[in-house]
Amino acid sequence: MSATGGRTRLLFVDDDPKAGALMRRFCEGTEFACEVHADPHAALEAFAREGADLVVTDLRMPGMDGIELVRRIRERDPEVPVIIITAYSTLDDAIEALRLGAADFIKKPFDMEELLVVAARTLERARLRRENRLLRRQLRAERGRGAMVGRSEAMRRVEALIERVAEVRCPVLIQGESGTGKELVARALHERAPWSDRPFVVIDCGALTETLLESELFGHEKGAFTGADRTRQGLLEAASGGTVFLDEIGNISPALQAKLLRVVQEGEITRVGGVRPIRVDVRFVAATHRDLEAMVREGGFRHDLYHRLNVVRITLPPLRDRREDIPLLVQHFVEEFARRYGRTVRGFDAESMRRLMDYHWPGNVRELRNVVERHVALADGPELRLEVLEPAPEPPGPAPDEGGAIDADLPTLAELERRYILKVLERFGGSRERAAAALGINKSTLWRRLQRYGGGS
């Protein structure tokens, strides 16, 4: 809006000099600084030289019609809004101008007040579109920022691979230790894809039993099983058009692997209890901390599903192998949690940073993030001092004598299940709700099994 004193620069193009003079006079005292041209070529030169906030042009003009003018303006600036003035007899041409990018049209005869109302409305719509685009870019940057913090060679390779594959609708397999940021990389892939406005669905394959996971993935028909009192859409169907992130894919059963293979290959699902195939179009991103190649060799994972998912592989390095990224990650997390908790903190002192750099980080970026969050939340000054670093405990495994007991008396699977359920129930102090949650079953299923074992009441 140069040379307009901050007013909205309006370029008015009409071969009728009376219309131009009237437009110039009517804009006096309004927000619009109006520049009038009877020759569309001269108008185009003026636009190339100084630009405009809004273009209003007649459709029928000698030498260059309004459609051609819109096309040439769009070549120079795809964003500037254009309003077409048209007679009833040229309505089809006005629609063609809209197709080329005109924002609106107004039919002759019109009064100037009507035109200025349309102009103000068009400018407001253009402003909202610009703001929405900016917000979407900021949101994509914010969502992907945590995963991509780092300047190490390993992370630069990861970043480059994400950029290359983000717009390609092929499956991606993300491998890396727990806590390295596999879900954040999956989100970065989605946010940089052309379909980023479509759903991003996360499915934790290790958190549900096989039956529940199948129902979550594929949905079910009414009456498919006890309690299915209505038809339910599955997550794969709900995510159609977007991205599905299958976390810990190595945990799914062989039967479910076969059903998932059909979806990846054919793009079709069948709800539990249903017979009609349903088309779905999703981009699969799978992740695991397990060695899928070893599982394939040992028969624990289907080789055909592995190769379908492993079209592009992204391997995330553990934090101990990219220590040069630790200061950047620490600062990023300090700023994040300072905003969240309203703390005025600068960061860790020099000795604390040295200890953070020397620590082996078995929990990777997730553990680092938790350490920073705790220190910012408890901060009593601008400088943070590191407490004793204690790695998060590993999930408990079977005690050595328990393994020996199994080998010693060779219980049946049913007996082994009974012992395990009673052990979990004992661990949670008899709380059936907590035990059922840990076992991945509902309370009624736990109650029935306890009845079978003689442990119910």
N, C-alpha and C positions, 0 to 999 in steps of 0.2 A: 504494500500500500504506500509506496514511495510517492512523494510529491502530492499527497492527498490530505496531509494534515491529520492522519490517523483515521480518516473516513474510509468507508468501503468503496473501493474502486470498481465502478460499473462501466462496462464497455457496451454501448448501444449501437447496433448495426441495422440500418433501414435505409433503403434508397429513396424513401419519401422524406424530403427535407422538412415538411411540416411536422411529421411524427417526431423527427429528431429534435427540432426546436422545442416542441411541447414537452418532450422527455427531459431535456436539459433544464427547462424552466421549472418543471414540477419537482425535480430533485433538489432544487435550492432550499436550504434550510432543513434537509433531511440527513440521514446518516450516509447517503450515497453521494460520492463525487463522480459525476457522470461525464464520460467522454463519448461524443457522438461521431459516427462515421457513416456516410452514405455509400461509400465504396468498400465492399468486403475485403478487397486486396489491401487497401490502406489500413483497415481494421486489423487484419492479420499481421501486418508489419508493426503496428502499434502494440499488439499483444506480444509479439516476439521480442520487442524492445523493452517493454515495461510491465508486461503481465497484466492480470486483472483478478479481482476477487469474484466477479460474476460477469457473465456475458449474456446479453439479451439480443437476439437476432431475428430478423424477419426470415421467412422461409423462401419466398419467391423474390429473387433479386437478379438483375442482369450481370453477366460476367462470372459470377460464382453464387450458386444458391446456398441456402442455409445448411443443407445436408453436407455439402463439400466443406463449408466453413467449420462445421462441428468436427468433421473428420480431421482437418488440418490442425485445429486447436487441440484436439485430443492427442495428436502426435507430439505436440510440444508440452502439453501439461494434461496428464490423464485425470487430474483431480479437480480442476476448476469447474464449478457448476455452470451449465448453459441452459437458458430458457429459450424456447422456440415460439415465435409468433406466427400463427397460421390461420388461414380461412377454413371454413367448413369443407370446401371442395378439395383441400389439400391435407385432409386429416390422415390419410394413409402415409403421406410423406412425413408428417409429424411423428407418427409411430415409428417409421424407419429412423428418424433422428433420435428418438428415445433409445432405439436398439443400439445406435452408435455411441450412446453415452450422454445424450441430453438429459438434464435432470427433470424438466417439466415443460409443458407447453401451455400457451394461453391463446384462446380463439378470438379472432376479429368478429365484430367490433368489441373493444374493451375500453375501460376508462383507466386512467393512470393510477388511481388509488388501488384498483384491483391488481394491476401489474406490480405495484410496490409491495402489496400483501404477499403475492406469489413469490416475489424476489426475496423477501424477508424469510418466508417459510423455507425456500430452497437453500438459503445460506445456513439456516439453523440445522437442516438435515445434513448438510455437508460438514458442518462443525461437529455434529454428533458422530458422524462416520469417522472423522479424523480422530476424535477422542477415543472411540471404541477400538480403532486399529492400534493406537498408542497403548491403551490399556492391555490389549491382548499381547502385544509385544513385551510389555513390562511383566505381565503375568507369566508368559513363557520363559522369560529370562529368570524370574524369581523361582519358578518351579524347577528349572533345570540347573540353577546355580549351585546348589549344594552338591550335586553329583559331580560337577565338572570343575570344582575348585582344585587347582593344582597346575604346576608348570613342569613337572617331571616329564622325562621323555616317554615313560610308560603311559601317563595320562594324556599326553599330546596325541599318542597313537590311538587311544580310546576315543578321544574327542574327534579326531579326523575320521575314524570309522563310523561314528554316529552320524556325522555330517553327510558322509557318502551314502549311507543306507537309509536315512530317515524318511526320504520321500519314496522309497521303493517298498511296495507292499509284499515283502517276502518275510518268512519267519526268521527270527533272530534268537540265538541261544546265548545267554549270558552266564559265564562261569566265574566263580571266585569264592573265596572263603566267606563265612558268615560275617556280616557287618561291613563288607567292602562297598556297599551301595548299589546292589543289583537293581532294586526297585527304582532308585533314583535315575539310573541309566535308562531303564524301561520307560519312565515318564519323560525323560529327555527325548527319546526316540519318538514318542507320541506327540509331544508338544511341538516338535519341529516338522511333523508330517503335515501334508495338505489337509488331512482329516482330523486335525487337532481339536476341532469343535465337536467331534463325535465322542462317544463314551470311551473312557479308559477304565477297564474293569480289572481289579486285582483278585486273583483266586489263589488262596494259600492251600496248596495240595497236601500239606502235611497236617492241617488243622482239623480235617473232617474224616469221618469214617468213609469207607468206599460207597456205601448206600447214600449217605448224605451228600457226598461230593458229586455223585452221578446226578442226583436230583437238582443240586445247585447248578451244575453245568448245563444239563439238558432240559430241565424243567420236567413237569409231569402232567398227565391228564387226570381229570377228576376220577376218583375211584381206583387209581393205579395201585394204591396200597392203603393200609389202615391209616386214617387220618387225612388222606388226600381228598378233602371235601370240595375242592375246586381246582380247576385247571390253573397251572402256574407256569409262567414263562421263565426259562432258564437264563443264566447269565450270558451264555454264548449268543442266545437269541437277542437278549437286551442290548448286547454290545455290538450288534451288526452295524457295519460301517466304521467301526472304531478299532481299538486295540484291546486285546486280552493278554494280561500278564499272568502266566502260570508260574507261580513261585514254588520252588522245591518240587519240580516236576519229577524228580527221581523217586518220590514217595508214592506215586499212584500205582495201583495194582495192575497186573497183566491184563485182566478183563477190561479195565477202564482204558488202558493204553490202546487196546484194539478199537474201542469206540472213538477215542480221540483221534486215532489215525484216520478214520473215515472222514471226520470233520476237516482235518488239515488237507486231506487229499481231494475230497469231493465238495467241500463247502456245504455239507448238509448235516442236519441233526434230526434225531427222532426223539420226542419226549418220552420219558418213562411211562409205559403203559399205552403209548401211541403207536400208530402204524404209518402215519403220513409224514414223509420227509419234509423238512422245512429248510429253505435256503438261508444261509448266513454268510456274511462277508466280513471277516475279521482279519486283522493282522496279529499273528501269534508271536509273542515274545515270551520265551521260557527261561527259567533260571534255576540253578542248583549249585550247592557247594560240594556235591558228590561227583565222583569220577564216572560219568555216564559211559565212557568208552569201556572202562573196566566192567561196569554193570552189564553192558551189551555182551562182552566176552563171556561173562559168567551166567548169562541167561536171565538176568534180573530186569533187563529193559529191552524192549523190542528194537531190533536193528533198523527196521524200516521207519519206525516213528522217530528214532534218533536222527536218521539221515534227513527226514522231512523237516525236523525242527532245526537242524544244524546247517541251514543254508548259509547263514552268516554267523560267525561266532565272535563274541566280544569277551575277552578274558580280563577280569579286573585284578590288578595286582594287590597284594596285601599291603597294609600301611607301612610295615617294616621295610618293604622294598622300595618305598618312595618317601623316605624321611624328609627330603627337601620340601615336600608339600605340607609338612606339619605346621610350620608357622602361618601359612596362608589359611589352612583349615581352622587353626585356632582363632585367628583374627576374625574369620568369617563367622564362626560360632559365637565369639564374644559379642560381636555387633548384633547378631540375631537375638541372643538372649538378653542383651542389654535393652533392646527395644521392647521385647516381650515383657520383661519384669520391671521396666522403668528404672534401671540402674545406670549410674554414671561411672563407667569403668573404662580404662584405657586398654588393659590387657594384663598379661602375666609379667612378673619381674624377670630379670635376665637369668637368675639361677633356676627359676621354675621352668623357663623355656628350655634351658639345657637339659633338665630332667625329662621334660616332655619329649625332647628329641631323642634321648637315650633309651626311653622305655620301649619294650618290644611289642606292645599293643596287640595282645592275642584277640581282642574283640574288634580290632580294626577301627574304621572311621566311626562306627556306632559307639564304641567305647570312648573314643576321644570326645565325641559330641556330648555324651553323658557326663564326662568329667568336667568339661567346660560349663555345661548347664548348671551343674551342682555348685561350682565355684562362683558363677555370676549370681545365682539365686541367693547365696549366702554372703555376698560381698558386703564389706563394711567400709570400703574406701575405693579410690580410683584404681589402685594397683592390686592385682590378684597374686596370692602366694599359694603355691601348690601344696596340697596335703599329701599324705602317703598314698601312693598308687597301689591299689590292690585289684588284680584282675577279677572280672566277674566269674563266679563259680560255674563250672561245667555242670550240665544236667547229670543227676546221679545215675550210675549204671548198676548192674547187678553185682552184689558182693561175691567174692571168690567162692565162699562156701555155698552160695545159692547155686552157682553154676555146677559145683560138684554134686549138690543134692539132686539136680535134674539128671545128671549123668548116672547117679547112683541108683535111683529108683525108677527111672524111665517112665514118668507119668504120661497118661494119655493127653491129647490136646485139650479135652474138656476139663481134666483135672488141673492142667497147667493154667487154663483160663480161670478156674475157680480160685486157685492160689493167688493169682495175680490180682484179681478183682478184690479179694479180701485184703490183700496187702495194701492196695491203693486206698481202700476204705479205711484201714487202720491208720495209714499215714495222714489222712485228713480228719482224724478224730471222730470217725463215724458219720461225717457229713456226706449224705448221699448226693446232694447237689454239687458239691465241689468234686467228689469222686467221679460223678458222671461226666462233669466237664473235662476232667483230666483224661478220662477213658474215651472221650469223643462219642458218648452215647447219651440219650436222654434219661431222665430219672425213672420213667416208667419201665424202660428196658432194663435198667439196673435193678429195679425192684423185682421184675420177673425172674431175672437170673439169680438173685439172692434167694427167692422163693424156691427155685430149682435146687440151690445148694443147701437149703435148710437154714439160710442165714437171714431170712426176711422176718418181719414182725408186723 
